[in-house]
Amino acid sequence: MYNIPFKVPGSRADRELLHYYCCEAAGSLSRLSDTTLWTNLILQRCEDQSVIRNSIVALTSLYRDYMLVRSPRFEVSVKHIQRITRSHSQLRAHLTRDPSAEVALICSLIFYTFECLIGNVQQALWHLDQGLILLQRLQTDYLYLGDGQETYAQLVAIFSRLDIHASIFSLERTPILRLASPEQVSGGMHTVLERISGLSDLETSLTVLQNWTLWHLMEFVEYKNLPESQVPSIVIRERLQLEAQLQKLEELSEKMTTSEDFQSFTSAQRQRLILLRSQTLIFHAVLLENITCTLDDAQNPLEATCRFDVALTQISTLLALSSESESGSTFENNTPSNRAFTLSTNIIALLYFICLKTSDRRVLRTALSLMQGSLFTSRDGLWDARTAVTIVKAMVPEDDIQNEEPEMDFKLEDVGSGIIDTDGGLEEAFKLLKLEQSQIK
């Protein structure tokens, strides 16, 4: 009996894959976020849009094999390449007849996910950027296109998160979308409301602040670590406004974890809240670590380290809860690879950035340990945990990591300058490290 909410034309194999998508893959792709798009809306479109249905079948086939393969490296088969190529051809033919923006955005998202599973980072970024450019054009030229349309709103949300995901992967990349309005940047309007009614509101506010933080750090990188006297007043005002909003969101997310509502949350909702709080803490810490002026003249390095520390505790709790949840999964429990694939949790990215930005050995050891634990065989969109661990360990000797001195006189982002900040993200950094090691030999 297939768990598919509509009749599916085509082969039995396609129905089996759609059944697997409904039962397993959709939940994995939307893990620790709003599940509506993958588990509901895209599935609805599969019923009447064959191009989306066929792309989902191809994606599910790839995802299932990714989860089953035993070797550390996933080698894509000819069958998968043929399915992916056919999906591209079907989309081109469909858009010639019916230039639907919604279909194009959904397929762009699916094609991005194809390439993430394969590990083809540059092609994944290309598909993502095409979707973001289309979305940007729609927001500029068709202001009322998405009014009342749940699918469009969900697509905006996931593309906004993936834009951030890609920009923290490739440090030279500025987000394509600008989510903070001029009024929010100037302080004329609050980004974070006084009262947040639920996790979706919390995630929306966080996404805007993450996007704003990345834009701010990229636009004003020349003022990094300069004394306040050398930073233009307009930059200082924006930084203080941004920090105030991050502080406010941090307090609201913490309050939510101790509220009565938290006790009635499902396990998935609790995990999602813990992740959102962790992301808020780390983005706030990165801003503090980058600037010299703060709201209360706080000691920036200390304040950043404290937030890293709390975030690590939160992530450790999250991974434990996630492991308990996955133990009940019929499919993943039986996969020999022990792999996990998510799309945009940023957990690997958060731990990697803590490793780069801390000078506290205990914090570095904890972050590295979490990446080497249950996450080691995981991939989160563009981020591969095994590659991240390899890069961190290549930059600092093991005996230095285990040294009993609490403070290091360096940060890995400084030691690895020219490698970790190369355009192309983890994959290019990994290639540069391998090249450097081969030249030493």
C-alpha positions, 0 to 999 in steps of 0.5 A, spaced: 500 500 500 503 506 497 502 512 502 501 517 496 495 522 497 493 522 489 494 517 483 500 517 480 501 515 472 507 511 470 511 505 473 511 502 479 518 504 480 515 511 480 510 510 485 515 506 490 519 512 490 514 517 491 512 513 497 519 513 499 519 521 498 512 521 502 514 517 508 522 519 509 525 524 504 520 530 505 521 529 512 529 529 512 529 535 507 525 539 511 528 537 518 529 542 523 525 547 519 517 548 517 515 542 513 510 545 509 513 546 503 516 539 502 511 535 505 505 538 503 505 544 497 510 540 493 507 534 493 500 537 491 504 540 485 506 533 483 499 531 482 498 536 476 505 538 474 508 532 471 515 536 470 515 537 478 513 530 479 518 527 475 523 531 478 521 529 485 522 522 483 529 523 480 531 526 487 528 521 491 532 516 487 538 519 488 537 521 495 535 513 497 541 511 494 545 516 497 543 514 504 544 506 502 551 507 499 556 504 504 563 508 502 565 514 504 564 518 498 558 517 494 559 516 486 553 518 482 551 513 477 549 513 470 542 512 471 542 518 476 545 522 471 540 520 466 534 522 470 537 529 472 538 530 465 531 528 463 528 533 469 532 539 466 530 537 459 522 536 461 523 543 465 525 547 459 520 544 454 514 545 460 517 553 460 516 554 453 509 552 453 507 555 460 512 560 463 510 559 470 515 562 475 512 557 481 514 551 477 521 554 475 522 556 482 520 549 485 525 545 480 530 550 481 530 548 488 530 541 486 536 541 482 540 545 487 538 539 492 540 534 486 547 537 486 548 538 493 547 530 494 552 529 489 557 534 492 557 538 486 558 545 489 559 550 484 553 547 480 548 547 486 550 554 487 549 556 480 542 553 480 540 556 487 543 563 484 538 562 478 532 561 483 534 567 487 535 572 481 528 570 478 525 571 485 528 578 486 525 579 479 519 577 481 519 581 488 521 587 484 517 587 478 510 583 480 509 586 487 503 583 488 504 576 485 505 572 491 499 575 495 495 570 499 499 564 496 502 560 501 507 556 496 510 563 494 511 565 501 514 558 502 519 559 496 521 566 498 522 563 505 526 557 503 530 561 498 532 566 503 535 561 508 539 558 502 541 565 500 544 565 507 547 558 507 551 559 501 554 566 503 556 563 509 559 557 505 563 562 500 565 567 504 566 572 498 559 571 496 554 577 498 547 574 499 543 576 492 537 578 496 536 584 501 531 582 506 532 588 511 528 594 509 532 601 509 527 603 515 529 597 519 537 598 518 536 606 520 532 604 526 526 607 524 522 600 524 524 594 529 526 587 525 524 583 531 517 584 534 515 585 541 511 579 541 513 573 537 507 568 536 511 562 534 517 558 531 515 561 524 515 568 526 522 567 530 525 564 524 523 569 519 526 575 524 532 571 524 533 570 517 532 577 516 537 579 521 542 573 518 541 576 511 543 583 514 549 581 518 552 578 512 551 584 508 553 589 513 560 585 514 561 584 507 560 592 506 564 594 511 569 589 512 574 595 511 573 597 518 573 590 521 577 590 528 578 598 527 578 602 534 571 606 534 574 613 532 576 610 525 569 608 524 564 612 520 558 614 525 553 611 520 557 604 520 557 605 528 549 607 528 547 601 523 552 596 527 548 598 534 541 597 531 543 590 528 546 588 535 540 591 539 535 587 534 540 580 535 540 581 543 532 582 543 531 576 538 536 572 543 532 574 549 526 572 546 528 565 544 531 564 551 524 566 554 521 561 549 525 555 551 522 556 559 515 558 557 509 554 558 508 553 551 515 549 550 512 544 555 507 542 550 512 543 544 513 536 540 520 533 539 521 536 532 518 543 535 523 543 541 529 541 536 527 547 531 527 552 537 534 550 540 537 550 533 534 557 532 536 560 538 543 557 537 543 560 530 542 567 533 547 566 539 552 565 534 551 570 529 550 575 535 557 572 537 560 573 530 558 580 530 561 582 537 567 579 535 568 583 529 566 590 532 569 594 537 563 598 539 557 595 542 551 597 546 554 597 553 561 597 552 561 590 553 568 586 552 567 583 545 572 577 545 569 575 552 561 576 550 563 572 543 566 566 547 560 566 552 555 565 546 559 560 543 559 556 549 552 557 550 551 555 543 555 549 543 551 546 549 544 547 545 547 544 539 549 538 543 542 537 546 539 538 539 544 533 536 542 528 542 534 529 541 535 529 533 538 522 534 533 519 539 528 522 533 531 518 528 532 512 532 524 511 530 525 512 523 523 506 519 528 507 513 534 511 516 534 506 521 536 500 516 541 504 512 548 501 512 551 508 510 549 511 517 549 518 513 544 524 514 542 529 509 539 536 511 538 542 506 539 548 510 540 547 518 547 550 518 549 546 524 556 544 520 557 551 518 555 553 525 560 549 528 566 550 523 565 557 524 566 557 532 572 553 530 575 558 526 573 564 530 575 562 537 581 562 541 579 558 547 581 551 546 576 548 550 571 551 545 575 549 539 575 542 542 568 541 543 566 544 537 570 539 533 568 533 537 561 535 535 563 535 528 567 528 529 561 525 532 554 523 530 555 529 524 561 526 521 558 522 516 552 528 515 551 533 509 547 539 510 546 542 503 553 545 501 556 543 507 560 536 508 562 535 515 568 530 514 571 536 509 570 541 515 573 536 520 579 535 515 580 542 514 580 544 521 585 539 523 590 540 518 590 547 520 592 546 527 596 540 530 593 535 535 597 536 540 596 544 540 588 542 540 589 538 546 594 543 550 592 544 557 593 552 556 586 555 556 587 560 551 591 560 544 595 566 541 591 565 535 585 564 531 584 558 526 581 564 521 588 567 521 592 561 521 588 559 515 588 566 511 588 565 504 585 558 504 579 558 508 577 565 505 578 562 498 572 563 493 569 557 493 568 555 500 570 548 503 571 544 497 576 549 494 579 550 501 580 543 501 583 542 494 588 548 496 590 544 503 591 538 499 596 542 494 600 545 499 601 538 503 603 535 496 608 540 495 611 540 502 612 532 501 
